[in-house]
Amino acid sequence: MIFLDNASTTKIKNEIISEIEKSCQLFFNPSAVYSKSLETKKHVLNAKEQICNALGVTYNDNLIITGSATEANNLAIIGSARKKDAQYIFSQGEHPSVYNCALELKNRGYNVVFAKLKQNGEVDVDDLSKLLENDTCFVSIMHVSNETGAINDIYRIVKLVKSKQKDAIIHCDGVQAFGKFGINVANLGVDMYTISAHKFGGPKGIGALYVKDIKKLKPIIFGGGQEFGLRSGTENVQYILAFGKLCENLNIQENYKKVDEMRKYIIDFFSNKNDVTINSTLNGSPYITSISFEGVRGETLVHMLEEDEIYVGTGSACSSKKGALNRTLEAMGKTKVQNEGAIRISLSSENSLDEIKFACEKIYEKFLILKEKLR
Ligand code: PLP
């Protein structure tokens, strides 16, 4: 099997599976008062420190563990919504877990606007700057696009937002960046940053929200008051410990180098091929490459590749509704034909160059067969 859909999820690392198994012994509820629980709570705090270290911040009650990045994004956005008349800005290319929160706010009567994307998939900072002329209380811009790998210059965006709207809260969905790039949220200057464990070798069903000032956030679920009252529910001790362990052993530079070499091969291979458009740029994340095969359907290509046990994505797994066009590619100005023929190849350091060479040949071969059939 050649798995090239790592932006949707990744295989859990063996050492993380061992960590989960080991931590099952620690089954106590961290909120109880006996010593076993206090010990469990200590382990949880230690894991939070490990996650914060990887985020470039010191742990200081500023990390809320959630059941997914989707939940962290919901908490960040819905939990920050206050004034209905001030503006809430999002980009057109946000993941559905952000975009649909924006639509929900709009439905509830909030003033929601969307910043355009440039042709290369990055947020159009000039358009964002114009939007910031209006009274703005909240901005959410993703770090790395899950569709194309386009990287937004969050540092520059934060400077721009703060220069025009100094009190605006800035949230960043860092799911496709964290674990793959050296992140320092303190330097980036964002108020909130979302991460997820299953995108880089951890288990599904655990995410986190870094929050600079938790007093600015309101809970969206209510219960026993865990996570400073911002995320009630008994802590998922096993996955929190696994997330901590995962963050302790990041191999960012080495992995980047390996993945970058594979990405370069993919781009070289598909450049200058007839009816093939590469939607990602070399400035983007090497982990994600979007390619359009004109005249065929991306979904059909995905199924044909599956026959050879090669797995690629058609776009965001969470939004792969039948017949719907990819919103990000649309916002980048791609034609309907390019949009329909798009596939997403997303890598992990577990992949090898030999796998990529084989997969590229197969993808192109299947594309030509399909195109011939449809002639
Ligand atoms: N944000 C981005 C950019 C993503 O790529 C994803 C997952 O595809 C999510 C958020 C949601 O993550 P989770 O599966 O942890 O809810």
Boltz pocket constraint, residues with backbone or C-beta under 6 A from the ligand:
constraints:
  - pocket:
      binder: B
      contacts: [[A, 7], [A, 8], [A, 67], [A, 68], [A, 69], [A, 70], [A, 71], [A, 95], [A, 97], [A, 142], [A, 144], [A, 145], [A, 146], [A, 173], [A, 174], [A, 175], [A, 176], [A, 195], [A, 196], [A, 197], [A, 205], [A, 206], [A, 207], [A, 317], [A, 318]]
      max_distance: 6.0
